[in-house]
Amino acid sequence: MRVNLIASMVLVTAVLMTPTVRAAGIDLHRLWDNRCAECHGHAGHFARMFLSVSSGELQGRHHVHDLRRFMHNHYLADSEVDAVYNMLLAQATNQPRFKDECSSCHENAAKFVRNSLELRDGVLHSRESGRPVRLFLGHHRELDPDDVEFFIKLLTRVAHEVYRP
């Protein structure tokens, strides 16, 4: 009887905690692809074409003053709004360099990160070789140090977006 009670309590606790754990562990790019891409296309293209940044805040053409509230009312749960907002803000403020310079070999940044890279103590490493990506990029396609820094920042940000804790 006591074992059943304890097992029931553990099960109820696990069920109650599941939505929180899932929300925190979402892959933002897959979330966008599954919920938003059909109408809005790729997140980066959408952010650059239809959103702007004013005083560090992301604004939509029609939702200038409270884009987060609109996003909440537009198919995103509370736990997803800030994360998607921050992803779009980062994309709106960066040029599509990965798409322009890397996609002919690596498709898109999110898929590339998921398939080829991993974070170890906050540092990107190649899944295949285990080497830090920064060392590889220093000799890849004649990238200069500023380019290496740009791509390390971009790929690290994307890694945090697809491998959310």
N, C-alpha and C positions, 0 to 999 in steps of 0.2 A: 504494500500500500504506500509506504513512504517513498520507495523507489519510483513508483508511478507518479506521485506528486512532484518529486524533484524533476523527473523527466518532462512532465507537463510544463513545469515552470521554465525549464531550459528551452523547450520548444516555443512557448509563447514569447519569451524574451528574444529568441532568434528571429521569429517572425516579425515582431515589432521593430527590431533593429534593421531588418533587411532593406527597406526603402532608403534609409539614411546611408547605409553602406553602399548601395548601388548608386545613389545620386553622387556621392563623393568620388566614386571610381569610374565615372563616365569618360569615354573617349569623345572629346568635344567634336572632333572632325566626323566621326561616325554619327554622332547625334545630329549634326548639321546635315549630313548626307541623307539620313533617314527621315528627318522631319522638315527640313527647310529647302533642300536643293531642288526638289521638283518644281517649286515656284520661283526660287531665288537664285538657282545656279550655285556655282562654287563660292564658298564663303569669302575667299580673298577678292575675287572679282566683284562680288556683291558689295563688300565693304568699301572698295576703292571707287566704285561707280555711284553708289547710292547713299553713302554715309560720309559725313565730314567730321572734323575734330575742331572744336572751339574751346579754348581755355582748358585743354586737356580732357574735355568731355566729348563723347561720341554723340552725334546728332543725326537723326533721319531727316529727310526732306519734309515729311509731314509730322514728325514726332520730335520736334526740336527740343522741348523742355524736359521731357521725361521718357527717354527711350527705354529705360529699364522697365518702367511700368507697362509700356506697350509690349515689350518682349514677354513679360509675365502673362499678359492677356493674349498673347499670340503663340500659344502652344508650348511655352517653356514653364517648367516647375520653378518654384522659388529657389531651389538649390542649384538650378542650372543657369539662371539669369545672369548673375555676376560673371560666371565663368565664360559664357558665350559672349557677353558684352566685352570682356577683356580680350578675348580672342579676336573679335571683330575690330576692336580699337587698335590692337597690334597690327592687324592686316591693313587697316585703313591708313596707318602711318608709315607703312613700308612699301617700297616698290616691289613689283612681282619678279624679283631677280631669280628666285628658284625656278619659277615657271619659265622665264625667258632664257636662263643660262644652263639649267640642269635637267629640265623635264624631258629632253630628248633621250636621255639615258635613264633617268630616275623617276619618271612619271610625275608624281606630285610629292610634296614634302612629307605629308602625313603618312602615305604608304611607304615612302623611303625610310622614314624613321621607324615605323612599325616593323618593317621587314629586315632592316639592316643595322639599326643602331640600338644602343641601350645606355641608360644612365647608370653610372656607378659613382656613388657619393657626389652626385651633381655634375659629373664629367661624362661627356659623350664618348662612347667606345664603339668600335666596329664589332658586330656580333660575330663576323667571320674570323677576323684576325685577333680580336681582343685589344688592338692598339687604340690609343686615344685618337679621336677623329681629327683633333687639331694637328697632330703630327702628320697625318695623311694629307690633310688639306694644304699644308705648307708646300707640298710637292705635286699637287693635283691641278692640272690644266693651267699652269703658270699663274696661279692666284697670288696676288700681292698680300702683304700682311693685313691691310685694311679689309680686303675681300675675305680673307680667312676669318677675321674677327666678325664680320657681318654674318657669314654663314654659320659660324659657331653659335652666335646669339640666336639666329633664326631657328636653327635645328634644335637647340636646347629648349627654346620656347615651345616649339612644336612637340618635342618629347614630353614636356610637362603637360601639354594639352591632350596627348594621346595616352600617356601613362599616368593618369591622375591618381594620387594617393587615396 
